[in-house]
Amino acid sequence: MTAETPREHRPRVLKRASIITGPSKSEISCIVRNQHLNGAELKVPADVPVPELFTLYVPTDGVAYDARLRWRRGERIGIELIGTRPKPRFHYG
């Protein structure tokens, strides 16, 4: 029998956010459903492709996170937060 590593507590939140992709800095609107130090769960329309690496800008946090897509189930995606950067200059929020 193997011992399972306890899952990190994920506080529920409802924050508007933007997935910023590629050189054109295009944005995909999303909702942060829960967030912890190393990751988050987002709600994104199921038919919208999400790249493996992207910037997640959360206006209420005033920070942009470097993120990596870890899993996807319909409208829900799990991401790993791998770093931070200042608010994008071009963003209006």
C-alpha positions as CSV (number, residue, x, y, z in Angstrom):
1,M,0.0,0.0,0.0
2,T,1.4,3.4,-1.0
3,A,0.9,6.6,1.0
4,E,-0.6,9.5,-1.0
5,T,0.9,12.9,-0.8
6,P,-1.8,15.3,0.7
7,R,-3.2,17.7,-1.9
8,E,-2.4,21.3,-1.3
9,H,-5.3,23.4,0.0
10,R,-6.9,25.4,-2.8
11,P,-8.8,28.4,-1.5
12,R,-11.9,29.1,-3.6
13,V,-11.9,32.4,-5.4
14,L,-13.8,34.0,-8.2
15,K,-11.5,36.4,-10.0
16,R,-11.6,37.7,-13.6
17,A,-8.4,37.1,-15.4
18,S,-6.9,37.1,-18.9
19,I,-4.7,34.5,-20.5
20,I,-2.2,36.4,-22.7
21,T,-0.7,34.4,-25.5
22,G,2.0,34.7,-28.2
23,P,3.8,37.6,-29.7
24,S,0.5,39.3,-30.7
25,K,-0.4,39.5,-27.0
26,S,-3.9,38.2,-27.7
27,E,-6.2,37.7,-24.7
28,I,-8.5,34.9,-23.6
29,S,-11.0,35.9,-20.8
30,C,-11.2,33.4,-18.0
31,I,-12.3,33.0,-14.4
32,V,-9.9,31.9,-11.6
33,R,-12.0,29.4,-9.6
34,N,-9.3,28.5,-7.0
35,Q,-5.7,29.5,-6.4
36,H,-2.8,28.5,-4.2
37,L,0.9,29.2,-4.1
38,N,1.9,26.9,-7.0
39,G,-1.2,26.7,-9.2
40,A,-4.8,27.5,-9.9
41,E,-7.9,26.2,-11.6
42,L,-9.4,28.3,-14.4
43,K,-12.7,28.3,-16.2
44,V,-12.2,28.8,-20.0
45,P,-14.7,28.1,-22.8
46,A,-14.3,24.5,-23.9
47,D,-13.9,25.4,-27.5
48,V,-11.0,27.9,-26.9
49,P,-7.5,26.4,-27.3
50,V,-5.1,27.3,-24.5
51,P,-1.3,27.1,-25.2
52,E,1.0,25.1,-23.0
53,L,2.9,28.2,-21.7
54,F,1.2,31.6,-21.3
55,T,0.9,34.6,-19.0
56,L,-2.1,34.9,-16.7
57,Y,-3.0,38.4,-15.7
58,V,-5.2,38.8,-12.7
59,P,-6.2,42.5,-12.3
60,T,-7.3,42.2,-8.7
61,D,-3.8,40.8,-7.8
62,G,-2.1,43.5,-9.9
63,V,0.4,40.9,-11.1
64,A,0.9,38.6,-14.1
65,Y,1.9,35.0,-13.6
66,D,4.0,32.8,-15.9
67,A,1.9,29.7,-16.2
68,R,2.0,26.2,-17.6
69,L,-1.1,24.2,-18.6
70,R,-1.2,20.9,-16.6
71,W,-4.6,19.4,-17.4
72,R,-7.9,20.2,-19.1
73,R,-11.4,18.8,-18.6
74,G,-14.0,20.6,-20.6
75,E,-14.2,24.2,-19.4
76,R,-11.9,23.6,-16.5
77,I,-8.1,23.8,-16.7
78,G,-5.4,23.3,-14.1
79,I,-2.3,25.4,-14.3
80,E,1.1,25.5,-12.6
81,L,2.3,29.0,-11.6
82,I,6.0,29.1,-12.4
83,G,6.8,32.8,-11.9
84,T,5.5,36.3,-11.7
85,R,6.1,39.5,-13.7
86,P,4.7,43.1,-13.4
87,K,1.3,44.0,-14.8
88,P,1.5,44.1,-18.7
89,R,2.0,47.7,-19.9
90,F,-0.6,47.2,-22.7
91,H,-3.3,45.9,-20.5
92,Y,-6.2,48.2,-19.6
93,G,-7.2,46.6,-16.3
